[in-house]
Amino acid sequence: MHDNLFFLLSHQPNPRFVKQIKYLSKNNEVDVVYYFRDYMKDLSSEYDTVCNLNESIGSLSNGNYLKRIGKYINSIQKLKDILKTNQYDVLIVNNIDTLALFKLSTLFKKTDTKIVIEISDLRSHTYTDSLKSKTMRVVEKFIFRFVDKLVVTSPKFYDMYYNRLFHGKYFVLENKPLSNMIPPKLEKVKNDKTIIGIVGLLLQGKPYQSLFETIKDDDRFEVHIYGKGTYQDLVEEYADKYKNIKYFGEYNFFKDSAKIYASLDILYMPYDTTNGSLNNKIALPNKLYEAMYFGVPIITSSGTYLGELIEQYCIGETIKCCDSKELLNILNNIDSKKIIDSCSKLDSSKYLADDDYKQFEEFISELS
């Protein structure tokens, strides 16, 4: 197998796509084109050397979708120029936006490029009934006519929505780390206080606030936050006000994760189940597998697929979202030793993606 692969992403490669780019580049030629998002860390240094092309063709702000469409349109010529001089066997996109851009950029050009779309989150239009959402679903159904293969990061994404749009082959690629792309474990730090970690994109404001209000000025606990995202301002506001809430900013997963997880006693990984988000109820985040690997007990929201797995594997506790009494009770009584022992007994295939990626590469290669 030796294909020309083209990643066209609506954000700079995050750890999930960095893994794919580096893994697939061993047997294929890989080009990467993306839009820059200022709330995400730039990880180009982790994969730049394995790509023939690694280029941003614009920047996008979070939120205003109409402004985003304008920026997409303005970058079509740049994309056309790239596609004039490069032929690709397989295109990998991360949403219908970038797939539509590719089709517009090749509108009058014959191309045999096969298309793979990866869905890592359910957008709100998939489960709400506003006119905007209904319109988006019609557009999405049309665009999915061009999809050759589908990748989802949670099996529930297909079962609860995408099975209506796509009837071809799909692949579940959970966001597990690869064994050669995650730092080796470090000895656990013995903390005087219980260190509670929030790690990754900061997207769950209400549950964060619930934790902060529960432990503020309680010298038995300290919260350490690593990452950037929508609720960064909220985090910084609490960190400025309370000495036991500390914000450390962005981090590089490939370099910093072992040190971060070794310093934590508990990983607080909630989903807001009060806002009607189906994504929050069925998504599986990368931090689940990282906590398994590093042996850190998890607290998450009940009523979620994530919570089901955590209870099934006995690797943490679930609480009703934003319930301060339940949260404080768990913080006071969590059996960390038992949970860490459960993590150590898990088969490594539950949290490492080595076998998954072999199958994923075969799944991609079937297109050429």
N, C-alpha and C positions, 0 to 999 in steps of 0.2 A: 504494500500500500504506500502510495506517495502522491498525495493530492495537494492542490493549492486551495487553502482554506482562507476565508475572509470573514473576520469578526467585524460586524458593524453594530456598535453599541450606543445607547442613548446616554451613557455615562462612562467615565474612565473605568478601565477594568478594576473591579474590586477583587478581594481575595478569591472569590469563586471563579471569576473569569481568568485571573492570573494562573490559577491551577490548570484550567483547561488549555490556555495558550501554551504554557510550558510543557504540559504533558503531550499535547498533540503535535508540538513542534519537533518532537524526537523523530517522527516518521513522515512529517508533512512540511510543506512550505506554508508559513502563516503570516498573514497581514492583519493589522488591527487599525481600525478607524473608529473614533469615538467623539462624543461631545463632553466637554469638561463641565463638571459640577463642583462648585466651590465648597459644598458641605461634605465632600468625600476626599479622602486622602489620595494623592497621586502616587501610585505604586509602579510607575514606569521603570524604575531602576531594577525592579524584580524580574522583569520579563523582556525588556527592550532588546537585549542581545540575541534573543532567539527569534526575533521578527525581522522580516525583510522591510516591512513598513509599519511604523507605529506613529500615528498622527491624529491630532485633534483637528476637527474641521469646524469647530465652533464651541461656544459655551452656552449653557442653559441654566436659568434660574429655577429654583424649586417653586412650584405652585401654579402661577398663571399659565394655563394651557394655551390660550390664544397667542400670547407672546412667544411661546415655545414653537408654535406652528410657523410663525413668521420667521424665526431663526432657522428652522428646518429648511424652509423654502429658500432662504438666502444662501444656504450651504449646498444646494443641489449642484451648482456648477462645479464646486470643488470635488464633489463625489463623482460627477461625470468625468472630470479630468483623470481621476484615479482609475476609473473603470475603462477609460480609453486605452490605457497602457498596460492594463493587467487583466488576465483572464483567470476566473476562479471556477473550481469544480463544485465547491460547497460554500454557501453563505450561512453564517450563524448570526442570528439577530436575537435581541432580548425583549422585543415587544413589536406590536403592529406598526408603531411609528416608524421604526427604522426599516421594517420590511416595505412599508409604503414608499419610503424615500428611495430604496433600491429600485423598486418597480418604476417610479417616476424617472429615475436617472437612466434607466435602460429602456425607456418607453419605445424608442425607435431603433433599438439595437437588439439584434438576435442574440440570445444568450441561453446556454444550456446549464447554467448554474442551478444546482439543487439547493433548496431552502430548508434550513432547520430553524425553528423558533424555540427559544427557551423561556418558560414562564416561571419566575421565581417568587412572584406575589400576585394575588388577585387584586386587580384594581376595583375601585368602588362601582364602576359601571356594570360589573358582572353580577352584582347582587342588589342593586337599588333600581327603583322604577321611575326616576325622573325622566323628563323628555330628553335631556342630555344623555342619560345612561342608555335609554332605548335607542337613540340615534347611534351612540357608540357601538352598541351591540350589532346593529345592522351593518355598520362599517367593518367591524371586526369579522363578522360572518363572511362578508365579501372578500376581505383580504386573506382570510384563511384558505380560500380556494387555491392560493399560490404556494401553500405550505406542503412540503414533502414529508417532513418528519417533525414530531413534537417532543420536546424535553420538558419535564416538570420537576420541581424540587420537592414537591409533596404529592403523594399519590391521590390525596383528597382533591387537589386542583383539577385533576382529570375526572374523578368520580362525580364531583359536584358541579362542574361547569363545562370543561373543555370537551367532554365526550359528546356534547351537543353540536360542537363545531367541527370536530376532527375525528375521522373514522379510520385513519391510517395507523401506521406504527408509531407508538410513543414510548418514551423511556423515562423512568424515574431516576433522576440523578440527585440524590440528597446531598446537601451541602456539607459533606464530611471532609476533613483534611486528608491529604495524601501523606503517607508516612515519611517521604523524603522531602516534604515541604512544610513540615511543622517542627519547631525546635524541640530538642529532647527535654524531657521533664527535669525540673530542678527540685531540690529538696524543699519541702514545705517550710515556709516561714512560721515560727512560733510567735503568735501575736498576743499581746497583753489584753487587747480588746477583740471583740468579734468584728472582723473586717468583711463588710458586705460589698460586693462588686457589681457595678453596672458596666457592661463592656459592649462596645459596638456602636452602630448607628443609634442615635438618641431619638426614638420615634414614639415613645409611649408616655406622654406627659402626665396623665392623670395617675397612673400607678407609681411613677417616680415621686410625684408630690405626696402621695399617700405614705410612701416609705420615709421621705424626708420629714414629714410632720410627725411620724411615729417615733423617730429616733433622735430628732433634733435635741441637742443639749443633754442627751443621755450618754454619759461617759462609758457605758458598757459597750457601745457600738460606734463604728466608724464606717462611713460609706465612701468608697473610692470609685470615681467615674472616669472611664476611658472611652473616648470617641467624639464624634461630631454628629450634628444632625438637627432636625427640626426643633427639638426642645433643648438645645444647647443654652439658650438664654435663661431658661428656667433653672437649669442645673447651675449655671454660673451665679445666678441670683442667690440661690441657697448656699452655695459654697462660699460666697462673699460674707454671708450673714452668720453661718454656723461653723464653729471650728472643727466639728466632727463630720463635716461633709466636705470632701476634697475632690476637686476636678483637675485631672491631669492632661486633658486635651486629647488630640489625635494620637494614634499609635500605629505602628507597622506590625501587622499580625505575624508576618514571617520572621521578624526579629525580636519582637517584644512579648509575644503571647506567653511563653514559658515563665518569664519573670512575673508577669501580671498575675497569672493563675496561681503561681506558687505563693503569692502574697495574700490570696483571698481565702477566707473561711467559708463563705457562702457566695454563690452567684445569684443575684436577683435578676430574673429574666421574665418579667411579666408581659402579658398582652392585655390591652384594654378591651374587656368584653362588654363594656357598658355603652359603646358607641355604635353598635350595629354592624361592625366590620366582620364580614365572613372570613376575610384573610386572617385576621387576628385569631380566629377560632381553629383554622386548619393548617396554617403555615408551620414549617419546621425550620427554625433558624440554625445557622452554623454554630452558634454558641452551645446548642444542645450537645453536639458531638465533641466540641472542645472541652466542655465540662466533664464528659465521660472520660476522655483521653487523659486529662490532667487530674481527674479525681476530685472534683469540687462539687459539693452538694448544691442542688438547685432549688430555688423557690420560684414557682410560676403560678399562673392563673388557672383555676379549675374551670371546667366547661370548655376546654380546648383540646385539640388533638395532641399538642405538645404535652399538656398535663396528663393525658391518658398514658403516653409513653413513659413519662417520668414515674408515674405510679406503677406501671407494668414492670419497669426495670428496677424499681426501688432505689432510685438515685436522687430523690429529693422529695419536696412537699408541695402540695397545691393549696391555694387559698382562694376564697372569693375575691375577685378583683377589688382592690382599694378598700378592703375591710381592715381597718387598723387593729382591731382587737384580735382577729385571726392572725394577722401578720406578727404582732408582738408575741402572741402565744407560741407561734412557730419559731421565732427568733430565740425565744427563751428555752425551748424544749427540743429543738431539732437534734436528732441523733447522728451527728456528723460521722462518727467512727463507723457506724453500721452502714451508712450511705457510701462512704469511701470504700468500704469492703465490698459492697455491691458493685461499684464501678470496676474494681479490680478483677471481678469474676466475669465481667461481660466478655463475650467473644469480640475480638478486635474488629471484625467485619461490621459490628454495630456502629462503630465510630470512625473507622478508617476506610478510605474510598479506593484503595489500590485495586481490588477486584472489580469494583464498579466502573472504574475508568478504562479497564481493559475491555469490558463489555460496551462501554460508551464509544470507544474508538471503533469497535467493530460495527456498532450501530450507525455511525457516521460513514464508515467505509462502504457500507452496502449501497450507498447512493451513487457511487462513481463506477 
